[in-house]
Amino acid sequence: MEIPCPEWLQPCPIVESSPERVRVSSSRAVEPWTARFPVAVLGLVLVFCAPVARADALALRAAMQKLAPSVVRIEAARGDRGRNGTGSGVVVARERVATNCHVVRDAASVAVLSGARRWEATARQAHPQHDVCILTVPGLGLQPVDLAATDSIPVGSPVMALGYSGGFGLSPSTGTITATHAFDGAYVVQSDAGFSSGASGGGLFDESGHLLGLLTFRLPARGAYFFSVPVEWVTLAASAEVTDINPIVGVTSFWEGRPRELPYFLRATTLEAAGNVPALLELTALWLEEEPQNAQAQAFRERALSSNP
């Protein structure tokens, strides 16, 4: 059964599996990278997606050796539907794993896996509008990652996306931050570090190995359109009410609504990616009417005007 998702987006939802087959709930794949080469880390065969110099490859391998044990696979059992959803998660505190709510919101039970080890999550904290859920996992002895902040990281900074792309192998990709979008008290991070279905809830890390955000969704366009929800929202979700693990009903995240209900930055990014200059000019005029001092709206408008013949 396919996971419902907006047509205008290419979300990175979950991989649905059964004993007979595995199917990714998305018809679009990440654009192919110009080079791929395998590196064995901690017994895992990992694929680095981008051509890098040898020194960079060694640095990336060192980062992987540090981070790989803290990025886990999530299995979300959907009760009587007979299928499991698979995503990724990041250990953010003792016996706590952060992931996207869209990975676990339909689940009746959730398991956390690392290599051959498996733990059952017993409780959850949720901010579904932000698409952030924190799982309580008793007995989880994995090392938490260090957290960064998204309000001071500049565009162009190197990053690494790390998650279980396809739902099985732990796969990193490198890239840079291409934009940060102010929204609801934090900055949604846009990068060109690619990820695909199954990596939802994985980590976006800076060059020091600090967590910037959770890999969440991507636009169906060529180029740098991969989005991560900010680590500040992870911290906020950690203060939410602790509940049993049951399906989350009637609440969707900020990026899953109808186009006219989406944040301005997502609507503008979508139009810019599509090259729809007239619609982008119309949208930014409305945006600036509501928020006259919004620098991001002005930047979108200036780019649209400069590209308008």
Backbone as CSV, one residue per row, in Angstrom:
resi,resn,N_x,N_y,N_z,CA_x,CA_y,CA_z,C_x,C_y,C_z
1,MET,0.848,-1.200,0.000,0.000,0.000,0.000,0.879,1.244,0.000
2,GLU,0.684,2.146,-0.963,1.465,3.357,-1.067,1.125,4.313,0.073
3,ILE,2.123,5.071,0.506,1.894,6.094,1.506,1.424,7.351,0.797
4,PRO,0.276,7.938,1.170,-0.176,9.150,0.509,0.840,10.270,0.672
5,CYS,1.090,11.030,-0.384,1.982,12.166,-0.293,1.602,13.160,-1.379
6,PRO,1.893,14.441,-1.175,1.498,15.452,-2.134,2.175,15.246,-3.471
7,GLU,1.462,15.498,-4.549,2.024,15.312,-5.867,3.155,16.288,-6.150
8,TRP,3.070,17.497,-5.575,4.064,18.512,-5.901,5.406,18.242,-5.233
9,LEU,5.412,17.376,-4.219,6.652,17.064,-3.514,7.123,15.674,-3.838
10,GLN,8.416,15.454,-3.606,8.956,14.103,-3.598,9.378,13.831,-2.173
11,PRO,8.454,13.402,-1.325,8.850,13.172,0.064,9.789,11.993,0.155
12,CYS,10.414,11.894,1.274,11.275,10.758,1.527,10.588,9.945,2.598
13,PRO,9.431,9.342,2.271,8.678,8.719,3.347,9.315,7.423,3.803
14,ILE,8.622,6.343,3.779,9.172,5.114,4.308,9.068,4.022,3.271
15,VAL,9.823,3.000,3.488,9.784,1.848,2.608,8.838,0.830,3.206
16,GLU,7.882,0.401,2.441,6.931,-0.596,2.929,7.453,-1.976,2.580
17,SER,7.429,-2.860,3.544,7.998,-4.184,3.308,7.052,-5.257,3.788
18,SER,7.207,-6.413,3.238,6.504,-7.602,3.676,7.480,-8.746,3.474
19,PRO,7.203,-9.946,3.997,8.132,-11.054,3.781,8.352,-11.361,2.302
20,GLU,7.399,-11.003,1.452,7.520,-11.370,0.044,8.277,-10.338,-0.778
21,ARG,8.188,-9.045,-0.417,8.781,-8.045,-1.267,8.998,-6.753,-0.482
22,VAL,9.795,-5.904,-1.071,10.006,-4.572,-0.519,9.708,-3.586,-1.625
23,ARG,9.001,-2.524,-1.290,8.651,-1.532,-2.297,8.827,-0.149,-1.706
24,VAL,9.504,0.722,-2.431,9.639,2.092,-2.002,8.391,2.846,-2.418
25,SER,7.849,3.654,-1.515,6.584,4.308,-1.776,6.747,5.582,-2.589
26,SER,7.755,5.653,-3.396,7.969,6.809,-4.234,8.422,6.342,-5.594
27,SER,7.951,6.997,-6.623,8.285,6.580,-7.970,9.511,7.280,-8.516
28,ARG,10.013,8.302,-7.800,11.163,9.035,-8.288,12.386,8.668,-7.472
29,ALA,13.509,8.546,-8.135,14.749,8.228,-7.450,15.623,9.478,-7.391
30,VAL,16.592,9.458,-6.490,17.553,10.536,-6.433,18.340,10.569,-7.731
31,GLU,18.662,11.750,-8.223,19.438,11.854,-9.441,20.774,11.139,-9.264
32,PRO,21.255,10.453,-10.307,22.510,9.730,-10.174,23.673,10.674,-9.930
33,TRP,24.602,10.244,-9.100,25.786,11.039,-8.827,26.851,10.705,-9.867
34,THR,27.817,11.583,-9.999,28.819,11.404,-11.039,29.814,10.305,-10.724
35,ALA,29.887,9.919,-9.473,30.796,8.829,-9.132,30.329,8.166,-7.854
36,ARG,30.561,6.871,-7.752,30.229,6.121,-6.545,31.374,5.161,-6.256
37,PHE,31.714,5.038,-4.973,32.717,4.054,-4.632,32.427,3.524,-3.248
38,PRO,32.575,2.209,-3.042,32.229,1.613,-1.759,33.353,1.753,-0.752
39,VAL,32.975,1.929,0.495,33.923,1.966,1.590,33.357,1.133,2.723
40,ALA,34.122,0.227,3.267,33.654,-0.606,4.371,33.902,0.115,5.677
41,VAL,32.862,0.313,6.453,32.962,0.976,7.746,32.167,0.178,8.755
42,LEU,32.837,-0.234,9.829,32.170,-0.948,10.910,31.379,-2.145,10.401
43,GLY,31.936,-2.843,9.420,31.282,-4.030,8.902,30.187,-3.741,7.913
44,LEU,29.919,-2.454,7.592,28.881,-2.098,6.642,29.532,-1.671,5.341
45,VAL,28.928,-2.019,4.232,29.400,-1.511,2.961,28.603,-0.262,2.651
46,LEU,29.290,0.873,2.587,28.649,2.157,2.421,29.008,2.737,1.068
47,VAL,28.126,3.539,0.520,28.352,4.141,-0.778,28.471,5.642,-0.616
48,PHE,29.606,6.204,-1.012,29.784,7.639,-0.962,29.355,8.217,-2.289
49,CYS,28.423,9.141,-2.242,27.797,9.648,-3.450,28.320,11.031,-3.757
50,ALA,29.459,11.115,-4.411,30.017,12.363,-4.911,31.506,12.158,-5.112
51,PRO,32.050,12.738,-6.146,33.485,12.616,-6.354,34.222,13.494,-5.366
52,VAL,35.128,12.936,-4.592,35.888,13.709,-3.624,37.339,13.316,-3.715
53,ALA,38.217,14.196,-3.264,39.642,13.914,-3.242,39.926,12.856,-2.193
54,ARG,41.110,12.248,-2.307,41.450,11.173,-1.380,41.418,11.651,0.066
55,ALA,41.953,12.854,0.321,41.952,13.374,1.687,40.530,13.552,2.189
56,ASP,39.636,14.029,1.313,38.243,14.188,1.711,37.601,12.842,1.986
57,ALA,37.959,11.837,1.172,37.402,10.500,1.376,37.831,9.942,2.725
58,LEU,39.100,10.175,3.093,39.581,9.698,4.384,38.881,10.422,5.531
59,ALA,38.654,11.734,5.357,37.947,12.487,6.388,36.506,12.007,6.508
60,LEU,35.888,11.702,5.372,34.516,11.227,5.391,34.428,9.854,6.042
61,ARG,35.432,9.008,5.767,35.441,7.695,6.399,35.575,7.830,7.916
62,ALA,36.421,8.768,8.362,36.575,8.983,9.802,35.266,9.464,10.420
63,ALA,34.582,10.365,9.709,33.289,10.839,10.212,32.293,9.694,10.285
64,MET,32.305,8.820,9.284,31.401,7.678,9.280,31.673,6.745,10.446
65,GLN,32.943,6.516,10.735,33.283,5.636,11.848,32.729,6.170,13.164
66,LYS,32.671,7.489,13.279,32.150,8.100,14.500,30.627,8.081,14.530
67,LEU,29.991,8.367,13.399,28.556,8.604,13.381,27.707,7.364,13.126
68,ALA,28.255,6.393,12.385,27.452,5.238,11.973,26.747,4.539,13.135
69,PRO,27.394,4.343,14.297,26.682,3.657,15.387,25.510,4.450,15.952
70,SER,25.462,5.755,15.676,24.414,6.599,16.251,23.250,6.830,15.307
71,VAL,23.330,6.318,14.082,22.237,6.422,13.117,21.634,5.034,12.963
72,VAL,20.357,4.905,13.243,19.715,3.597,13.367,18.608,3.435,12.331
73,ARG,18.195,2.193,12.164,17.062,1.901,11.289,15.804,1.769,12.129
74,ILE,14.696,2.269,11.617,13.415,2.244,12.318,12.466,1.309,11.586
75,GLU,11.831,0.403,12.326,10.763,-0.431,11.779,9.467,-0.078,12.492
76,ALA,8.471,0.335,11.716,7.179,0.744,12.258,6.117,-0.269,11.849
77,ALA,5.647,-1.061,12.797,4.641,-2.085,12.518,3.255,-1.466,12.543
78,ARG,2.470,-1.757,11.515,1.182,-1.093,11.347,-0.003,-1.975,11.708
79,GLY,0.177,-2.760,12.721,-0.935,-3.545,13.249,-1.526,-4.498,12.246
80,ASP,-2.844,-4.444,12.056,-3.528,-5.445,11.250,-3.334,-5.258,9.753
81,ARG,-2.591,-4.220,9.348,-2.340,-4.041,7.925,-1.261,-4.987,7.405
82,GLY,-0.522,-5.611,8.310,0.411,-6.650,7.917,1.672,-6.190,7.231
83,ARG,1.974,-4.892,7.265,3.182,-4.389,6.633,3.964,-3.538,7.627
84,ASN,5.270,-3.496,7.424,6.121,-2.651,8.235,6.600,-1.472,7.410
85,GLY,6.693,-0.318,8.045,7.341,0.829,7.435,8.755,0.914,7.964
86,THR,9.679,1.338,7.112,11.078,1.435,7.505,11.598,2.830,7.233
87,GLY,12.280,3.379,8.199,12.916,4.674,8.057,14.222,4.696,8.817
88,SER,14.665,5.884,9.172,15.930,6.054,9.882,15.703,6.878,11.136
89,GLY,16.684,6.891,12.015,16.620,7.681,13.232,18.016,8.013,13.708
90,VAL,18.099,8.971,14.632,19.378,9.412,15.180,19.296,9.380,16.702
91,VAL,20.293,8.798,17.338,20.349,8.770,18.799,20.744,10.166,19.281
92,VAL,19.859,10.820,20.022,20.097,12.206,20.434,20.295,12.357,21.937
93,ALA,20.007,11.321,22.697,20.205,11.332,24.144,20.165,9.880,24.621
94,ARG,20.446,9.686,25.890,20.426,8.333,26.433,19.031,7.730,26.253
95,GLU,18.968,6.600,25.548,17.725,5.863,25.304,16.675,6.702,24.568
96,ARG,17.143,7.673,23.759,16.226,8.511,22.983,16.681,8.558,21.532
97,VAL,15.744,8.342,20.617,16.014,8.364,19.178,15.054,9.342,18.518
98,ALA,15.597,10.262,17.743,14.781,11.207,16.986,14.560,10.673,15.576
99,THR,13.353,10.869,15.065,13.023,10.473,13.706,11.908,11.373,13.198
100,ASN,11.524,11.203,11.945,10.362,11.933,11.431,9.077,11.279,11.899
101,CYS,8.082,12.091,12.250,6.789,11.529,12.614,6.149,10.788,11.446
102,HIS,6.420,11.199,10.203,5.782,10.493,9.097,6.313,9.068,8.938
103,VAL,7.428,8.755,9.609,7.935,7.381,9.617,7.128,6.503,10.567
104,VAL,6.712,7.062,11.707,6.121,6.246,12.778,4.676,6.595,13.102
105,ARG,4.071,7.561,12.425,2.762,8.036,12.865,1.640,7.019,12.677
106,ASP,1.807,6.050,11.776,0.777,5.026,11.588,1.063,3.759,12.387
107,ALA,2.107,3.778,13.189,2.587,2.548,13.817,1.837,2.204,15.095
108,ALA,1.631,0.899,15.279,1.133,0.377,16.548,2.290,-0.027,17.447
109,SER,3.444,-0.300,16.846,4.666,-0.598,17.586,5.850,-0.197,16.733
110,VAL,6.977,0.117,17.395,8.169,0.604,16.698,9.398,-0.094,17.265
111,ALA,10.279,-0.541,16.372,11.541,-1.150,16.775,12.694,-0.321,16.221
112,VAL,13.799,-0.315,16.960,15.024,0.371,16.567,16.090,-0.687,16.343
113,LEU,16.782,-0.616,15.190,17.765,-1.633,14.832,19.118,-1.001,14.526
114,SER,20.160,-1.691,14.939,21.526,-1.309,14.603,22.322,-2.590,14.416
115,GLY,22.726,-2.862,13.169,23.378,-4.141,12.894,22.429,-5.280,13.209
116,ALA,22.890,-6.235,14.017,22.058,-7.380,14.381,21.264,-7.131,15.661
117,ARG,21.415,-5.956,16.243,20.741,-5.650,17.514,19.396,-4.986,17.271
118,ARG,18.473,-5.246,18.183,17.111,-4.746,18.031,16.553,-4.360,19.400
119,TRP,15.906,-3.218,19.459,15.272,-2.747,20.683,13.843,-2.310,20.359
120,GLU,12.952,-2.437,21.319,11.579,-1.989,21.144,11.399,-0.612,21.782
121,ALA,10.809,0.300,21.050,10.454,1.606,21.612,9.199,1.448,22.451
122,THR,9.169,2.091,23.602,8.045,1.932,24.521,7.184,3.182,24.640
123,ALA,7.690,4.325,24.186,6.932,5.565,24.306,7.411,6.545,23.240
124,ARG,6.673,7.662,23.140,6.975,8.616,22.083,6.613,10.025,22.529
125,GLN,7.399,10.985,22.081,7.058,12.403,22.177,6.942,12.913,20.750
126,ALA,5.941,13.734,20.484,5.662,14.089,19.090,5.341,15.559,18.926
127,HIS,5.922,16.149,17.881,5.502,17.424,17.331,5.196,17.157,15.864
128,PRO,4.030,16.605,15.582,3.741,16.177,14.209,3.740,17.315,13.200
129,GLN,3.390,18.533,13.616,3.422,19.646,12.667,4.835,19.915,12.179
130,HIS,5.812,19.677,13.032,7.220,19.831,12.654,7.800,18.550,12.054
131,ASP,7.030,17.477,12.070,7.483,16.169,11.584,8.647,15.632,12.403
132,VAL,8.591,15.820,13.712,9.635,15.331,14.611,9.005,14.499,15.712
133,CYS,9.482,13.264,15.863,9.084,12.392,16.960,10.320,11.893,17.691
134,ILE,10.231,11.802,19.000,11.310,11.276,19.839,10.837,9.960,20.442
135,LEU,11.580,8.902,20.203,11.239,7.578,20.716,12.010,7.285,21.995
136,THR,11.313,6.714,22.976,11.966,6.198,24.180,12.297,4.741,23.951
137,VAL,13.593,4.389,24.092,14.062,3.037,23.752,14.856,2.484,24.936
138,PRO,14.194,1.814,25.880,14.905,1.289,27.050,16.019,0.312,26.657
139,GLY,17.143,0.447,27.319,18.263,-0.453,27.080,19.143,-0.071,25.908
140,LEU,18.786,0.973,25.181,19.596,1.405,24.042,20.905,1.977,24.551
141,GLY,22.002,1.334,24.192,23.302,1.757,24.699,24.158,2.477,23.685
142,LEU,23.548,2.999,22.630,24.312,3.656,21.574,24.646,5.098,21.951
143,GLN,25.771,5.568,21.421,26.269,6.896,21.749,25.419,7.995,21.102
144,PRO,24.933,8.968,21.884,24.210,10.091,21.276,25.150,10.972,20.455
145,VAL,24.606,11.622,19.445,25.383,12.564,18.648,25.419,13.912,19.347
146,ASP,26.348,14.747,18.923,26.379,16.131,19.377,25.450,16.961,18.499
147,LEU,24.832,17.975,19.094,23.894,18.811,18.375,24.528,20.143,17.999
148,ALA,24.173,20.638,16.814,24.629,21.947,16.364,23.452,22.924,16.442
149,ALA,23.541,24.030,15.739,22.439,24.987,15.636,22.367,25.438,14.189
150,THR,21.159,25.706,13.715,20.997,26.062,12.307,20.963,27.569,12.075
151,ASP,20.927,28.363,13.143,20.769,29.809,12.954,22.063,30.511,12.575
152,SER,23.193,29.817,12.700,24.467,30.474,12.421,25.283,29.783,11.340
153,ILE,24.776,28.707,10.779,25.548,27.994,9.776,25.366,28.673,8.416
154,PRO,26.449,29.032,7.738,26.312,29.782,6.482,26.014,28.889,5.291
155,VAL,25.360,29.470,4.299,25.167,28.793,3.019,26.543,28.464,2.432
156,GLY,26.660,27.284,1.853,27.928,26.820,1.312,28.707,25.912,2.243
157,SER,28.256,25.797,3.498,28.947,24.929,4.451,28.820,23.468,4.035
158,PRO,29.886,22.673,4.177,29.802,21.255,3.823,28.959,20.472,4.815
159,VAL,28.193,19.519,4.306,27.338,18.687,5.139,27.372,17.249,4.631
160,MET,26.932,16.343,5.493,26.789,14.938,5.117,25.408,14.456,5.530
161,ALA,24.696,13.831,4.604,23.409,13.199,4.892,23.659,11.723,5.140
162,LEU,23.099,11.202,6.230,23.370,9.817,6.609,22.073,9.147,7.047
163,GLY,21.646,8.135,6.294,20.430,7.410,6.620,20.374,6.102,5.869
164,TYR,19.321,5.347,6.128,19.148,4.033,5.516,18.363,4.162,4.216
165,SER,19.004,4.732,3.209,18.359,4.882,1.911,17.941,3.516,1.382
166,GLY,16.700,3.416,0.936,16.171,2.136,0.498,15.697,1.266,1.645
167,GLY,15.967,1.702,2.879,15.485,0.966,4.034,16.430,-0.081,4.568
168,PHE,17.601,-0.243,3.950,18.490,-1.319,4.383,19.899,-0.818,4.668
169,GLY,20.691,-0.521,3.635,22.070,-0.133,3.862,22.205,1.307,4.338
170,LEU,23.130,1.530,5.263,23.423,2.869,5.751,24.267,3.584,4.706
171,SER,23.742,4.649,4.130,24.386,5.307,2.996,24.556,6.790,3.250
172,PRO,25.779,7.310,3.129,25.994,8.743,3.265,26.094,9.415,1.907
173,SER,25.849,10.693,1.878,26.183,11.507,0.714,26.638,12.861,1.209
174,THR,27.535,13.472,0.469,28.082,14.757,0.870,27.565,15.859,-0.031
175,GLY,27.606,17.072,0.477,27.165,18.214,-0.299,27.377,19.479,0.500
176,THR,26.623,20.507,0.165,26.705,21.779,0.873,25.304,22.302,1.167
177,ILE,25.232,23.212,2.110,23.965,23.892,2.392,23.723,24.913,1.289
178,THR,22.571,24.837,0.677,22.237,25.758,-0.408,21.290,26.869,0.032
179,ALA,20.587,26.675,1.139,19.706,27.715,1.676,19.264,27.314,3.075
180,THR,18.939,28.311,3.887,18.263,28.065,5.164,17.003,28.929,5.170
181,HIS,15.891,28.319,5.571,14.591,28.973,5.467,14.016,29.207,6.864
182,ALA,13.906,30.470,7.245,13.346,30.803,8.555,11.876,30.402,8.596
183,PHE,11.548,29.590,9.600,10.157,29.144,9.726,9.905,28.652,11.137
184,ASP,8.891,29.192,11.771,8.413,28.736,13.072,9.535,28.643,14.111
185,GLY,10.325,29.711,14.183,11.315,29.810,15.234,12.640,29.134,14.974
186,ALA,12.835,28.590,13.788,14.099,27.920,13.468,14.334,28.035,11.964
187,TYR,15.307,27.271,11.464,15.661,27.335,10.048,15.610,25.935,9.428
188,VAL,14.687,25.752,8.494,14.663,24.516,7.719,15.851,24.556,6.767
189,VAL,16.623,23.472,6.740,17.885,23.459,5.997,17.686,22.797,4.637
190,GLN,18.113,23.490,3.598,18.085,22.948,2.238,19.521,22.675,1.810
191,SER,19.759,21.502,1.228,21.113,21.152,0.805,21.071,20.359,-0.492
192,ASP,22.262,20.108,-1.041,22.362,19.246,-2.214,22.969,17.891,-1.851
193,ALA,22.978,17.563,-0.565,23.388,16.228,-0.118,22.185,15.301,-0.276
194,GLY,22.220,14.455,-1.293,21.036,13.698,-1.667,20.703,12.552,-0.729
195,PHE,19.427,12.244,-0.646,18.965,11.064,0.084,17.689,10.578,-0.575
196,SER,17.325,9.343,-0.289,16.168,8.745,-0.939,15.283,8.064,0.092
197,SER,14.214,7.445,-0.386,13.230,6.829,0.497,13.891,5.825,1.436
198,GLY,13.485,5.866,2.680,14.089,5.043,3.722,15.045,5.823,4.594
199,ALA,15.558,6.957,4.069,16.479,7.789,4.846,15.757,8.790,5.727
200,SER,14.440,8.913,5.579,13.685,9.842,6.422,13.996,9.613,7.893
201,GLY,14.288,10.702,8.602,14.629,10.599,10.009,16.107,10.422,10.255
202,GLY,16.891,10.210,9.180,18.340,10.162,9.312,18.888,11.548,9.614
203,GLY,20.217,11.650,9.688,20.820,12.897,10.124,21.498,13.686,9.031
204,LEU,21.401,15.008,9.133,22.221,15.916,8.345,23.267,16.482,9.297
205,PHE,24.543,16.237,8.997,25.631,16.572,9.906,26.554,17.618,9.286
206,ASP,27.110,18.479,10.140,28.102,19.434,9.656,29.465,18.760,9.592
207,GLU,30.483,19.519,9.185,31.796,18.916,8.963,32.456,18.452,10.255
208,SER,31.942,18.890,11.394,32.467,18.429,12.683,31.703,17.223,13.212
209,GLY,30.710,16.756,12.452,29.923,15.613,12.880,28.790,15.968,13.822
210,HIS,28.436,17.240,13.906,27.326,17.667,14.756,26.032,17.629,13.961
211,LEU,24.951,17.237,14.629,23.657,17.104,13.975,23.032,18.470,13.740
212,LEU,22.702,18.752,12.467,22.004,19.987,12.103,20.502,19.779,11.999
213,GLY,20.080,18.582,11.582,18.660,18.325,11.401,18.394,16.908,10.960
214,LEU,17.118,16.610,10.737,16.684,15.287,10.309,16.292,15.325,8.833
215,LEU,16.821,14.398,8.046,16.472,14.293,6.636,14.970,14.052,6.520
216,THR,14.271,14.837,5.693,12.803,14.796,5.753,12.125,14.671,4.401
217,PHE,12.385,15.563,3.452,11.692,15.481,2.159,12.534,16.146,1.084
218,ARG,12.130,15.954,-0.169,12.821,16.557,-1.299,11.818,16.956,-2.371
219,LEU,12.189,17.900,-3.184,11.339,18.315,-4.292,11.620,17.449,-5.517
220,PRO,10.616,17.234,-6.359,10.820,16.451,-7.585,11.419,17.310,-8.679
221,ALA,12.633,17.797,-8.443,13.302,18.649,-9.420,14.790,18.340,-9.401
222,ARG,15.429,18.574,-10.518,16.875,18.389,-10.563,17.554,19.461,-9.724
223,GLY,18.598,19.057,-9.008,19.364,20.046,-8.281,19.266,19.917,-6.781
224,ALA,19.507,21.029,-6.110,19.715,21.035,-4.668,18.410,21.255,-3.918
225,TYR,17.568,20.251,-3.871,16.245,20.410,-3.272,15.969,19.316,-2.244
226,PHE,16.898,19.154,-1.309,16.763,18.185,-0.227,16.646,18.966,1.084
227,PHE,15.612,18.637,1.877,15.271,19.446,3.038,15.364,18.629,4.329
228,SER,15.879,19.299,5.366,15.981,18.699,6.696,15.323,19.621,7.707
229,VAL,14.520,19.025,8.604,13.953,19.836,9.682,15.040,20.103,10.713
230,PRO,15.044,21.282,11.334,16.175,21.709,12.157,16.270,21.000,13.499
231,VAL,17.482,20.936,13.996,17.731,20.268,15.272,17.039,21.003,16.414
232,GLU,16.782,22.299,16.249,16.055,23.040,17.282,14.666,22.448,17.503
233,TRP,14.048,21.937,16.454,12.735,21.299,16.600,12.854,19.955,17.310
234,VAL,13.995,19.296,17.163,14.230,18.056,17.907,14.260,18.366,19.400
235,THR,14.985,19.413,19.759,15.050,19.824,21.166,13.664,20.190,21.690
236,LEU,12.882,20.872,20.859,11.527,21.257,21.269,10.647,20.028,21.476
237,ALA,10.748,19.056,20.584,9.928,17.843,20.706,10.276,17.057,21.966
238,ALA,11.521,17.173,22.419,11.936,16.441,23.614,11.226,16.924,24.870
239,SER,10.563,18.084,24.790,9.814,18.586,25.941,8.318,18.299,25.821
240,ALA,7.918,17.602,24.747,6.502,17.290,24.553,6.053,16.181,25.507
241,GLU,4.759,16.021,25.614,4.191,14.986,26.476,4.628,13.598,26.012
242,VAL,4.959,12.748,26.953,5.322,11.366,26.648,4.053,10.530,26.574
243,THR,3.872,9.830,25.459,2.670,9.021,25.262,3.043,7.618,24.819
244,ASP,2.075,6.722,24.887,2.262,5.395,24.315,2.381,5.503,22.798
245,ILE,2.895,4.457,22.196,3.019,4.436,20.740,1.711,3.948,20.134
246,ASN,1.014,4.884,19.542,-0.233,4.627,18.827,-0.256,5.511,17.589
247,PRO,-1.086,5.195,16.607,-1.157,6.048,15.421,-1.511,7.498,15.760
248,ILE,-0.874,8.419,15.057,-1.190,9.844,15.175,-2.236,10.165,14.121
249,VAL,-3.382,10.622,14.556,-4.507,10.800,13.650,-4.852,12.280,13.495
250,GLY,-5.099,12.689,12.251,-5.655,14.014,11.998,-4.677,15.161,11.980
251,VAL,-3.370,14.887,12.039,-2.370,15.954,12.034,-1.315,15.643,10.992
252,THR,-1.025,16.599,10.137,0.046,16.438,9.152,1.105,17.507,9.378
253,SER,2.241,17.328,8.761,3.352,18.247,8.964,3.234,19.473,8.061
254,PHE,4.100,20.437,8.325,4.062,21.717,7.615,4.284,21.575,6.120
255,TRP,4.950,20.513,5.673,5.288,20.390,4.250,4.307,19.503,3.483
256,GLU,3.298,18.952,4.142,2.412,17.976,3.513,1.046,18.517,3.098
257,GLY,0.799,19.788,3.289,-0.523,20.315,2.978,-0.737,20.582,1.497
258,ARG,-1.894,21.137,1.182,-2.161,21.568,-0.181,-1.249,22.744,-0.509
259,PRO,-0.918,22.919,-1.793,0.053,23.969,-2.153,-0.242,25.331,-1.545
260,ARG,-1.493,25.785,-1.561,-1.807,27.107,-1.044,-1.761,27.182,0.479
261,GLU,-1.642,26.031,1.141,-1.564,26.005,2.593,-0.128,25.887,3.092
262,LEU,0.813,25.767,2.188,2.205,25.553,2.558,2.882,26.861,2.942
263,PRO,3.984,26.775,3.695,4.751,27.992,3.995,5.202,28.681,2.712
264,TYR,5.328,29.991,2.778,5.737,30.745,1.599,7.053,30.235,1.014
265,PHE,8.019,29.908,1.884,9.319,29.516,1.349,9.233,28.242,0.510
266,LEU,8.354,27.306,0.901,8.208,26.082,0.116,7.506,26.350,-1.208
267,ARG,6.505,27.185,-1.169,5.806,27.530,-2.408,6.744,28.261,-3.361
268,ALA,7.541,29.179,-2.818,8.475,29.933,-3.657,9.572,29.032,-4.218
269,THR,10.102,28.140,-3.397,11.146,27.228,-3.863,10.622,26.327,-4.974
270,THR,9.388,25.861,-4.824,8.787,24.991,-5.840,8.635,25.730,-7.167
271,LEU,8.154,26.964,-7.107,7.976,27.744,-8.331,9.320,28.083,-8.967
272,GLU,10.301,28.404,-8.143,11.628,28.724,-8.666,12.257,27.502,-9.327
273,ALA,12.105,26.344,-8.701,12.648,25.115,-9.282,11.996,24.794,-10.616
274,ALA,10.709,25.124,-10.744,9.975,24.859,-11.980,10.201,25.941,-13.036
275,GLY,10.877,27.024,-12.665,11.098,28.113,-13.595,9.848,28.914,-13.903
276,ASN,8.875,28.903,-12.992,7.608,29.602,-13.200,7.736,31.029,-12.659
277,VAL,8.358,31.891,-13.449,8.651,33.250,-13.005,7.391,34.068,-12.745
278,PRO,6.381,34.076,-13.641,5.189,34.882,-13.360,4.512,34.510,-12.043
279,ALA,4.371,33.206,-11.785,3.732,32.781,-10.537,4.592,33.141,-9.330
280,LEU,5.916,33.064,-9.489,6.810,33.406,-8.385,6.736,34.905,-8.076
281,LEU,6.647,35.744,-9.100,6.501,37.178,-8.871,5.181,37.486,-8.169
282,GLU,4.136,36.814,-8.570,2.842,37.015,-7.922,2.889,36.581,-6.465
283,LEU,3.504,35.430,-6.209,3.584,34.916,-4.841,4.424,35.828,-3.953
284,THR,5.582,36.261,-4.446,6.446,37.104,-3.612,5.818,38.469,-3.352
285,ALA,4.976,38.949,-4.276,4.259,40.191,-4.018,3.310,40.024,-2.832
286,LEU,2.607,38.897,-2.790,1.721,38.611,-1.652,2.512,38.433,-0.368
287,TRP,3.622,37.721,-0.476,4.476,37.462,0.687,4.975,38.775,1.283
288,LEU,5.461,39.684,0.427,5.999,40.948,0.907,4.900,41.891,1.396
289,GLU,3.703,41.720,0.884,2.582,42.505,1.394,2.290,42.132,2.839
290,GLU,2.410,40.821,3.153,2.189,40.346,4.519,3.405,40.593,5.413
291,GLU,4.592,40.448,4.840,5.836,40.579,5.607,6.790,41.497,4.841
292,PRO,6.590,42.812,4.916,7.371,43.741,4.084,8.878,43.689,4.308
293,GLN,9.317,43.280,5.480,10.746,43.273,5.776,11.385,41.893,5.615
294,ASN,10.653,40.961,5.020,11.177,39.597,4.916,12.263,39.534,3.847
295,ALA,13.504,39.328,4.295,14.647,39.309,3.375,14.589,38.130,2.414
296,GLN,14.064,37.017,2.876,13.994,35.839,2.014,13.002,36.062,0.877
297,ALA,11.879,36.665,1.174,10.908,36.965,0.131,11.497,37.911,-0.901
298,GLN,12.236,38.907,-0.419,12.871,39.854,-1.331,13.911,39.166,-2.205
299,ALA,14.672,38.226,-1.617,15.685,37.516,-2.393,15.052,36.668,-3.496
300,PHE,13.964,35.967,-3.163,13.255,35.194,-4.189,12.770,36.129,-5.311
301,ARG,12.234,37.279,-4.923,11.685,38.203,-5.920,12.791,38.771,-6.819
302,GLU,13.916,39.132,-6.206,15.022,39.677,-6.995,15.549,38.651,-7.987
303,ARG,15.632,37.399,-7.581,16.098,36.362,-8.515,15.092,36.182,-9.649
304,ALA,13.811,36.238,-9.297,12.785,36.097,-10.335,12.859,37.257,-11.321
305,LEU,13.032,38.470,-10.828,13.109,39.634,-11.705,14.340,39.584,-12.598
306,SER,15.455,39.093,-12.032,16.687,39.035,-12.843,16.618,37.983,-13.934
307,SER,15.768,36.967,-13.728,15.644,35.912,-14.741,14.491,36.151,-15.695
308,ASN,13.699,37.208,-15.431,12.535,37.478,-16.267,12.979,38.176,-17.556
309,PRO,12.694,37.593,-18.731,13.158,38.196,-19.978,12.478,39.538,-20.257
